[in-house]
Amino acid sequence: MNIVIIDYGAGNIQSIQFALERLGLVGVLSDDWNVIQKADKVIFPGVGEASSAMKKLKESGLDGLIPTLKQPVLGVCLGMQLLCNSTEEGNTTGLGIFDVEVVKFSSKVKVPQMGWNTIYNLQSPLFKGINENEFMYLVHSFYAKNCNESIATTNYEVEYSSALQKDNFYGVQFHPEKSGVFGEQILKNFLLLNSNF
């Protein structure tokens, strides 16, 4: 299976590569349009600040490529947020795949949310074999509001979308590569979409 991890200088890339290796697979790092377009699966990672990450996407032209991809695409953490309409972080316009805004947690709770929290209202083949209220690992200060494209929910001060799906695009706010066996199962489920893996 040809798995490409988009390399745009804002990624939790090594931990995703290691998680794929534990599944017996190799993830190729690339910012090359041809390599990305030919992939069977694309993982769009992200750690850091939204406006600078979007700037890097624009500098490489990847902001124009990503919305045109036809194979399954998985946005992780900031990657998921950049697939949304906008984020309050740096007042950043996103790629507009998910029709939702990303906003900041209030000062009433500890920010960032860092650690384990549950996911529920699971509504996708992405969560095959995952129980309601399973724990996933999260580190984030901004969240996607609940919306029609939500396929998992988490509660931290408010209920929010911890996973999104539209067509071939999937996004998870949590880090599957850092969420133990169940996180690895979610990665495996993503790789199983439309494939013989």
LUMVEXSE-840116 format. One record per residue: residue number from 1; x, y negated, z negated of N, C-alpha, C, O in turn. Coordinates in steps of 0.02 Angstrom, whole numbers, plus 50000, padded with zeros to 5 digits. Example, Ala and Ser with C-alpha at 12.3 -4.5 7.8 and 13.67 -1.06 7.14 Angstrom:
// residues 2
1, 50660, 50284, 49610, 50615, 50225, 49610, 50660, 50165, 49610, 50712, 50166, 49577
2, 50642, 50112, 49646, 50684, 50053, 49643, 50645, 49998, 49606, 50670, 49943, 49598
***
This chain:
// residues 197
1, 50042, 50060, 50000, 50000, 50000, 50000, 50044, 49938, 50000, 50093, 49933, 49963
2, 50026, 49890, 50041, 50064, 49828, 50049, 50033, 49775, 50004, 49982, 49745, 50020
3, 50065, 49763, 49946, 50040, 49715, 49898, 50087, 49654, 49897, 50147, 49661, 49888
4, 50059, 49595, 49907, 50099, 49534, 49907, 50078, 49490, 49849, 50018, 49478, 49838
5, 50127, 49467, 49811, 50117, 49418, 49758, 50139, 49350, 49786, 50197, 49341, 49805
6, 50093, 49303, 49789, 50109, 49238, 49818, 50160, 49202, 49774, 50149, 49192, 49714
7, 50215, 49184, 49804, 50271, 49153, 49768, 50273, 49079, 49786, 50296, 49060, 49840
8, 50249, 49037, 49740, 50248, 48965, 49754, 50278, 48926, 49695, 50266, 48866, 49687
9, 50318, 48961, 49654, 50354, 48927, 49601, 50313, 48912, 49540, 50333, 48870, 49499
10, 50256, 48945, 49532, 50213, 48933, 49473, 50183, 48998, 49449, 50123, 49001, 49434
11, 50223, 49050, 49445, 50194, 49115, 49432, 50218, 49151, 49371, 50274, 49141, 49348
12, 50173, 49194, 49345, 50191, 49244, 49295, 50209, 49307, 49334, 50178, 49360, 49327
13, 50260, 49299, 49377, 50271, 49347, 49431, 50303, 49412, 49406, 50282, 49466, 49425
14, 50354, 49406, 49364, 50389, 49467, 49344, 50345, 49515, 49305, 50348, 49575, 49315
15, 50304, 49489, 49260, 50261, 49533, 49221, 50211, 49569, 49265, 50193, 49626, 49252
16, 50188, 49536, 49319, 50143, 49569, 49366, 50181, 49623, 49405, 50155, 49677, 49416
17, 50241, 49607, 49426, 50282, 49657, 49461, 50293, 49719, 49417, 50287, 49775, 49441
18, 50308, 49708, 49353, 50320, 49764, 49308, 50256, 49806, 49299, 50259, 49867, 49297
19, 50198, 49772, 49294, 50135, 49808, 49287, 50122, 49851, 49349, 50098, 49908, 49343
20, 50136, 49824, 49408, 50128, 49863, 49470, 50176, 49923, 49471, 50157, 49978, 49492
21, 50237, 49912, 49447, 50286, 49967, 49444, 50262, 50023, 49399, 50272, 50082, 49414
22, 50228, 50005, 49344, 50201, 50056, 49299, 50147, 50097, 49334, 50133, 50154, 49314
23, 50116, 50068, 49385, 50066, 50104, 49425, 50098, 50140, 49484, 50064, 50170, 49525
24, 50164, 50136, 49489, 50200, 50169, 49543, 50199, 50130, 49608, 50206, 50159, 49662
25, 50190, 50064, 49604, 50183, 50022, 49663, 50233, 49965, 49662, 50261, 49949, 49609
26, 50244, 49935, 49719, 50290, 49879, 49725, 50251, 49818, 49749, 50213, 49821, 49797
27, 50261, 49762, 49715, 50232, 49699, 49737, 50286, 49656, 49768, 50336, 49642, 49736
28, 50275, 49635, 49829, 50323, 49594, 49866, 50310, 49520, 49852, 50254, 49497, 49862
29, 50361, 49484, 49831, 50354, 49411, 49821, 50362, 49377, 49888, 50411, 49390, 49923
30, 50317, 49333, 49906, 50325, 49298, 49969, 50284, 49234, 49972, 50231, 49229, 49941
31, 50311, 49185, 50009, 50272, 49126, 50027, 50265, 49122, 50103, 50245, 49070, 50130
32, 50282, 49177, 50137, 50280, 49180, 50210, 50209, 49196, 50233, 50179, 49246, 50214
33, 50182, 49152, 50275, 50113, 49160, 50299, 50101, 49229, 50329, 50052, 49262, 50313
34, 50146, 49251, 50374, 50137, 49315, 50408, 50136, 49373, 50359, 50095, 49419, 50365
35, 50182, 49372, 50312, 50185, 49425, 50262, 50121, 49427, 50220, 50093, 49481, 50208
36, 50098, 49369, 50199, 50037, 49365, 50158, 49976, 49388, 50198, 49935, 49426, 50172
37, 49970, 49366, 50260, 49912, 49384, 50301, 49908, 49459, 50315, 49854, 49486, 50324
38, 49966, 49492, 50319, 49967, 49563, 50335, 49959, 49608, 50274, 49955, 49669, 50281
39, 49958, 49579, 50214, 49953, 49619, 50153, 49886, 49654, 50148, 49835, 49630, 50172
40, 49887, 49712, 50115, 49824, 49747, 50099, 49789, 49713, 50041, 49727, 49707, 50039
41, 49828, 49691, 49993, 49802, 49656, 49934, 49848, 49597, 49919, 49909, 49601, 49929
42, 49818, 49542, 49896, 49857, 49482, 49879, 49842, 49463, 49807, 49784, 49460, 49786
43, 49895, 49451, 49768, 49888, 49427, 49699, 49914, 49356, 49697, 49970, 49341, 49720
44, 49873, 49311, 49670, 49887, 49240, 49667, 49896, 49221, 49593, 49847, 49205, 49559
45, 49958, 49222, 49568, 49969, 49211, 49497, 49973, 49136, 49481, 49965, 49094, 49526
46, 49986, 49121, 49419, 49996, 49051, 49402, 50005, 49041, 49327, 49965, 49066, 49287
47, 50056, 49006, 49309, 50068, 48985, 49240, 50093, 48913, 49244, 50134, 48897, 49288
48, 50069, 48871, 49199, 50094, 48802, 49200, 50038, 48752, 49209, 49981, 48764, 49189
49, 50054, 48697, 49240, 50008, 48640, 49245, 49978, 48635, 49314, 50012, 48643, 49365
50, 49912, 48623, 49317, 49874, 48630, 49379, 49896, 48582, 49434, 49905, 48603, 49491
51, 49906, 48518, 49418, 49921, 48470, 49472, 49989, 48484, 49504, 49996, 48477, 49564
52, 50038, 48503, 49463, 50104, 48519, 49492, 50101, 48584, 49532, 50135, 48590, 49583
53, 50061, 48632, 49509, 50054, 48694, 49547, 50020, 48681, 49614, 50041, 48709, 49665
54, 49968, 48640, 49614, 49934, 48624, 49677, 49980, 48585, 49724, 49978, 48594, 49785
55, 50023, 48543, 49695, 50072, 48506, 49737, 50118, 48555, 49772, 50133, 48547, 49831
56, 50140, 48607, 49736, 50184, 48657, 49767, 50147, 48695, 49822, 50176, 48711, 49874
57, 50083, 48711, 49811, 50044, 48745, 49863, 50039, 48702, 49925, 50045, 48728, 49981
58, 50028, 48638, 49916, 50021, 48592, 49974, 50088, 48584, 50010, 50089, 48581, 50072
59, 50142, 48581, 49973, 50207, 48573, 50005, 50224, 48633, 50050, 50257, 48624, 50101
60, 50200, 48692, 50032, 50214, 48752, 50071, 50159, 48767, 50122, 50165, 48812, 50164
61, 50104, 48728, 50119, 50048, 48740, 50164, 50004, 48798, 50142, 49956, 48815, 50177
62, 50019, 48828, 50085, 49980, 48885, 50062, 49909, 48866, 50042, 49865, 48908, 50040
63, 49898, 48802, 50027, 49830, 48779, 50011, 49784, 48788, 50071, 49723, 48795, 50063
64, 49812, 48786, 50131, 49773, 48797, 50192, 49764, 48870, 50208, 49714, 48890, 50237
65, 49813, 48911, 50189, 49811, 48983, 50206, 49765, 49022, 50160, 49724, 49062, 50183
66, 49770, 49011, 50095, 49736, 49054, 50046, 49661, 49060, 50059, 49635, 49115, 50057
67, 49625, 49004, 50071, 49552, 49011, 50082, 49533, 49051, 50144, 49476, 49072, 50151
68, 49581, 49061, 50191, 49565, 49097, 50253, 49578, 49172, 50247, 49562, 49209, 50293
69, 49606, 49195, 50191, 49624, 49265, 50185, 49561, 49309, 50184, 49510, 49290, 50156
70, 49566, 49368, 50215, 49508, 49413, 50222, 49514, 49475, 50178, 49464, 49509, 50166
71, 49575, 49491, 50155, 49584, 49550, 50113, 49568, 49531, 50041, 49561, 49472, 50025
72, 49561, 49580, 49995, 49550, 49563, 49925, 49606, 49520, 49897, 49665, 49536, 49905
73, 49587, 49466, 49863, 49634, 49419, 49832, 49617, 49415, 49758, 49558, 49406, 49741
74, 49667, 49420, 49715, 49656, 49415, 49643, 49695, 49356, 49615, 49756, 49357, 49614
75, 49658, 49305, 49591, 49689, 49249, 49556, 49695, 49265, 49482, 49647, 49288, 49452
76, 49753, 49251, 49453, 49765, 49266, 49382, 49780, 49202, 49345, 49825, 49165, 49364
77, 49743, 49189, 49291, 49754, 49132, 49246, 49749, 49066, 49286, 49696, 49050, 49312
78, 49803, 49028, 49291, 49801, 48966, 49329, 49783, 48980, 49402, 49751, 48938, 49435
79, 49803, 49037, 49428, 49784, 49056, 49497, 49709, 49056, 49506, 49684, 49031, 49556
80, 49673, 49085, 49457, 49600, 49084, 49459, 49574, 49012, 49457, 49529, 48995, 49496
81, 49601, 48972, 49412, 49577, 48903, 49405, 49587, 48862, 49469, 49545, 48821, 49487
82, 49643, 48874, 49504, 49656, 48838, 49566, 49609, 48859, 49623, 49602, 48824, 49672
83, 49577, 48917, 49616, 49527, 48939, 49665, 49459, 48906, 49655, 49414, 48914, 49696
84, 49452, 48868, 49600, 49389, 48834, 49585, 49386, 48766, 49619, 49434, 48744, 49651
85, 49329, 48732, 49613, 49320, 48667, 49646, 49370, 48615, 49620, 49400, 48578, 49659
86, 49377, 48614, 49554, 49421, 48563, 49524, 49438, 48584, 49453, 49407, 48628, 49424
87, 49490, 48551, 49426, 49506, 48560, 49356, 49522, 48492, 49325, 49553, 48449, 49356
88, 49502, 48485, 49263, 49517, 48423, 49227, 49592, 48415, 49215, 49615, 48360, 49203
89, 49629, 48470, 49217, 49701, 48466, 49206, 49735, 48428, 49263, 49738, 48453, 49319
90, 49759, 48369, 49248, 49790, 48328, 49299, 49741, 48302, 49350, 49761, 48279, 49404
91, 49675, 48306, 49334, 49623, 48282, 49380, 49634, 48311, 49450, 49640, 48274, 49499
92, 49637, 48377, 49454, 49659, 48413, 49513, 49602, 48441, 49553, 49558, 48474, 49526
93, 49602, 48429, 49618, 49555, 48461, 49664, 49581, 48530, 49681, 49639, 48538, 49700
94, 49538, 48581, 49673, 49558, 48649, 49686, 49544, 48670, 49757, 49530, 48629, 49801
95, 49549, 48736, 49769, 49539, 48763, 49836, 49466, 48773, 49854, 49450, 48787, 49912
96, 49421, 48766, 49806, 49349, 48765, 49820, 49318, 48831, 49839, 49265, 48833, 49871
97, 49350, 48887, 49821, 49321, 48952, 49837, 49266, 48969, 49787, 49212, 48990, 49806
98, 49280, 48959, 49723, 49229, 48968, 49672, 49196, 48901, 49658, 49230, 48851, 49646
99, 49130, 48900, 49659, 49092, 48838, 49652, 49081, 48822, 49578, 49026, 48827, 49552
100, 49136, 48802, 49546, 49133, 48789, 49474, 49190, 48742, 49456, 49242, 48740, 49489
101, 49179, 48704, 49403, 49231, 48658, 49379, 49266, 48689, 49319, 49236, 48727, 49280
102, 49330, 48673, 49312, 49371, 48696, 49256, 49379, 48636, 49209, 49400, 48582, 49230
103, 49363, 48647, 49145, 49364, 48592, 49096, 49405, 48613, 49035, 49421, 48672, 49027
104, 49422, 48565, 48993, 49465, 48578, 48935, 49423, 48595, 48874, 49369, 48567, 48863
105, 49448, 48643, 48833, 49418, 48655, 48768, 49421, 48591, 48726, 49466, 48550, 48736
106, 49374, 48583, 48681, 49374, 48523, 48640, 49426, 48529, 48584, 49456, 48581, 48574
107, 49436, 48474, 48549, 49484, 48472, 48494, 49457, 48508, 48432, 49492, 48511, 48381
108, 49396, 48535, 48436, 49368, 48570, 48378, 49399, 48640, 48369, 49393, 48670, 48316
109, 49433, 48664, 48422, 49464, 48730, 48417, 49538, 48724, 48432, 49561, 48675, 48461
110, 49576, 48775, 48412, 49647, 48776, 48425, 49658, 48784, 48500, 49632, 48830, 48531
111, 49698, 48738, 48528, 49713, 48740, 48600, 49789, 48743, 48608, 49824, 48704, 48576
112, 49815, 48788, 48650, 49777, 48835, 48691, 49747, 48893, 48651, 49770, 48909, 48596
113, 49696, 48923, 48680, 49674, 48988, 48655, 49731, 49036, 48672, 49749, 49045, 48730
114, 49759, 49068, 48622, 49816, 49112, 48634, 49806, 49176, 48595, 49803, 49176, 48533
115, 49802, 49232, 48631, 49794, 49296, 48597, 49738, 49337, 48629, 49721, 49327, 48687
116, 49712, 49382, 48589, 49664, 49431, 48615, 49592, 49407, 48603, 49576, 49381, 48549
117, 49550, 49416, 48653, 49479, 49401, 48646, 49441, 49449, 48691, 49470, 49482, 48734
118, 49376, 49453, 48680, 49337, 49504, 48715, 49308, 49477, 48780, 49296, 49417, 48788
119, 49296, 49523, 48826, 49259, 49508, 48888, 49195, 49549, 48888, 49194, 49606, 48866
120, 49141, 49519, 48912, 49076, 49553, 48913, 49035, 49527, 48972, 49058, 49485, 49010
121, 48974, 49553, 48979, 48934, 49540, 49039, 48972, 49559, 49102, 48975, 49522, 49151
122, 49002, 49618, 49100, 49045, 49641, 49155, 49003, 49662, 49214, 48958, 49704, 49207
123, 49017, 49634, 49273, 48972, 49643, 49331, 49010, 49654, 49396, 48994, 49622, 49446
124, 49058, 49698, 49397, 49097, 49706, 49458, 49133, 49773, 49456, 49149, 49799, 49403
125, 49146, 49803, 49516, 49190, 49862, 49519, 49259, 49849, 49489, 49295, 49896, 49472
126, 49277, 49785, 49482, 49340, 49768, 49450, 49345, 49796, 49379, 49399, 49808, 49354
127, 49286, 49807, 49348, 49285, 49829, 49278, 49263, 49902, 49271, 49240, 49922, 49217
128, 49271, 49941, 49323, 49256, 50012, 49318, 49299, 50044, 49263, 49360, 50036, 49263
129, 49267, 50080, 49217, 49304, 50113, 49163, 49321, 50066, 49105, 49354, 50087, 49058
130, 49298, 50004, 49108, 49310, 49955, 49054, 49245, 49946, 49015, 49193, 49932, 49044
131, 49248, 49953, 48949, 49189, 49945, 48907, 49173, 49871, 48896, 49217, 49828, 48897
132, 49109, 49858, 48884, 49089, 49792, 48862, 49128, 49775, 48797, 49140, 49819, 48756
133, 49147, 49712, 48790, 49182, 49687, 48731, 49252, 49717, 48723, 49278, 49721, 48667
134, 49282, 49737, 48779, 49353, 49758, 48776, 49396, 49695, 48767, 49377, 49641, 48789
135, 49453, 49703, 48734, 49497, 49647, 48720, 49547, 49637, 48777, 49575, 49685, 48803
136, 49556, 49574, 48796, 49606, 49554, 48846, 49649, 49498, 48816, 49629, 49463, 48770
137, 49708, 49489, 48845, 49755, 49439, 48819, 49749, 49374, 48860, 49752, 49375, 48921
138, 49739, 49319, 48825, 49729, 49253, 48857, 49777, 49201, 48828, 49793, 49202, 48769
139, 49798, 49155, 48871, 49834, 49095, 48851, 49811, 49039, 48896, 49832, 49035, 48954
140, 49767, 48995, 48870, 49742, 48941, 48914, 49709, 48886, 48873, 49680, 48899, 48820
141, 49713, 48825, 48899, 49682, 48767, 48869, 49620, 48744, 48907, 49580, 48705, 48881
142, 49612, 48767, 48969, 49557, 48748, 49012, 49518, 48811, 49032, 49546, 48866, 49033
143, 49454, 48802, 49046, 49412, 48861, 49062, 49363, 48844, 49117, 49343, 48787, 49127
144, 49343, 48896, 49154, 49291, 48889, 49205, 49223, 48896, 49171, 49211, 48943, 49133
145, 49179, 48849, 49184, 49112, 48852, 49155, 49076, 48915, 49179, 49092, 48943, 49231
146, 49026, 48936, 49140, 48983, 48990, 49163, 48949, 48970, 49228, 48927, 48913, 49235
147, 48945, 49016, 49276, 48917, 48998, 49341, 48891, 49061, 49375, 48898, 49116, 49349
148, 48860, 49053, 49433, 48831, 49110, 49470, 48883, 49160, 49492, 48867, 49219, 49502
149, 48946, 49139, 49499, 48998, 49184, 49523, 49035, 49218, 49466, 49084, 49254, 49478
150, 49012, 49208, 49404, 49043, 49240, 49347, 49030, 49315, 49348, 48974, 49338, 49358
151, 49084, 49354, 49336, 49077, 49428, 49331, 49101, 49453, 49263, 49100, 49513, 49250
152, 49123, 49407, 49219, 49139, 49424, 49149, 49137, 49359, 49109, 49152, 49305, 49134
153, 49119, 49367, 49045, 49110, 49310, 49001, 49153, 49319, 48938, 49163, 49375, 48915
154, 49178, 49264, 48912, 49214, 49264, 48849, 49188, 49205, 48808, 49166, 49154, 48836
155, 49191, 49211, 48742, 49169, 49156, 48699, 49227, 49130, 48658, 49259, 49167, 48620
156, 49241, 49066, 48667, 49290, 49031, 48625, 49265, 48959, 48620, 49277, 48919, 48664
157, 49232, 48944, 48567, 49194, 48881, 48558, 49132, 48881, 48600, 49077, 48866, 48575
158, 49138, 48898, 48663, 49081, 48904, 48709, 49088, 48969, 48749, 49143, 48998, 48753
159, 49034, 48991, 48779, 49039, 49046, 48826, 49064, 49019, 48893, 49040, 48967, 48916
160, 49111, 49054, 48923, 49138, 49031, 48986, 49152, 49091, 49031, 49150, 49148, 49009
161, 49167, 49077, 49094, 49181, 49130, 49143, 49253, 49152, 49135, 49300, 49115, 49151
162, 49263, 49214, 49112, 49331, 49240, 49108, 49350, 49281, 49169, 49406, 49304, 49175
163, 49301, 49291, 49214, 49316, 49320, 49280, 49264, 49297, 49330, 49206, 49286, 49313
164, 49286, 49288, 49392, 49243, 49262, 49445, 49251, 49305, 49507, 49303, 49336, 49518
165, 49198, 49306, 49548, 49204, 49340, 49613, 49160, 49305, 49664, 49103, 49286, 49651
166, 49188, 49296, 49724, 49150, 49274, 49782, 49180, 49308, 49843, 49239, 49298, 49859
167, 49140, 49348, 49877, 49164, 49385, 49937, 49226, 49425, 49919, 49224, 49466, 49873
168, 49281, 49414, 49954, 49342, 49452, 49942, 49388, 49420, 49889, 49443, 49445, 49877
169, 49365, 49367, 49859, 49406, 49332, 49809, 49383, 49350, 49738, 49324, 49348, 49722
170, 49432, 49367, 49697, 49421, 49384, 49627, 49466, 49339, 49585, 49520, 49320, 49608
171, 49445, 49324, 49525, 49488, 49285, 49480, 49478, 49308, 49409, 49422, 49323, 49388
172, 49532, 49312, 49371, 49528, 49328, 49300, 49567, 49277, 49261, 49624, 49260, 49278
173, 49536, 49252, 49207, 49570, 49202, 49165, 49622, 49236, 49120, 49674, 49207, 49105
174, 49608, 49298, 49100, 49654, 49334, 49057, 49712, 49362, 49099, 49712, 49360, 49160
175, 49761, 49389, 49063, 49820, 49418, 49096, 49813, 49494, 49095, 49830, 49525, 49045
176, 49791, 49525, 49150, 49785, 49598, 49149, 49853, 49632, 49139, 49857, 49686, 49110
177, 49905, 49600, 49164, 49972, 49629, 49160, 50000, 49628, 49088, 50051, 49660, 49074
178, 49966, 49592, 49043, 49987, 49589, 48973, 49933, 49617, 48926, 49937, 49608, 48865
179, 49883, 49650, 48955, 49825, 49673, 48916, 49822, 49748, 48907, 49768, 49777, 48902
180, 49881, 49780, 48905, 49883, 49851, 48890, 49852, 49895, 48942, 49848, 49877, 49001
181, 49829, 49954, 48921, 49804, 50004, 48969, 49741, 49980, 49004, 49731, 49997, 49063
182, 49700, 49941, 48970, 49638, 49918, 49002, 49652, 49863, 49053, 49618, 49859, 49105
183, 49701, 49822, 49039, 49722, 49773, 49089, 49750, 49807, 49150, 49736, 49786, 49207
184, 49790, 49858, 49139, 49817, 49896, 49196, 49761, 49930, 49236, 49765, 49936, 49297
185, 49708, 49953, 49200, 49652, 49983, 49235, 49618, 49932, 49281, 49596, 49948, 49336
186, 49612, 49870, 49257, 49582, 49817, 49299, 49626, 49804, 49361, 49599, 49797, 49416
187, 49692, 49802, 49352, 49736, 49795, 49409, 49727, 49853, 49458, 49723, 49843, 49518
188, 49724, 49913, 49431, 49714, 49972, 49473, 49647, 49968, 49510, 49643, 49984, 49569
189, 49595, 49947, 49474, 49529, 49940, 49507, 49532, 49890, 49564, 49502, 49901, 49617
190, 49569, 49835, 49554, 49577, 49786, 49609, 49611, 49818, 49668, 49590, 49809, 49725
191, 49663, 49857, 49655, 49701, 49888, 49710, 49660, 49942, 49744, 49673, 49959, 49802
192, 49610, 49970, 49709, 49568, 50022, 49738, 49514, 49993, 49784, 49484, 50029, 49824
193, 49501, 49928, 49779, 49449, 49897, 49822, 49466, 49909, 49895, 49521, 49893, 49917
194, 49419, 49937, 49933, 49427, 49949, 50005, 49491, 49987, 50021, 49523, 49973, 50072
195, 49512, 50035, 49979, 49575, 50069, 49995, 49571, 50142, 49975, 49524, 50164, 49942
196, 49622, 50180, 49995, 49628, 50250, 49979, 49679, 50264, 49924, 49699, 50321, 49914
197, 49700, 50211, 49889, 49752, 50218, 49837, 49727, 50267, 49783, 49763, 50280, 49735
***
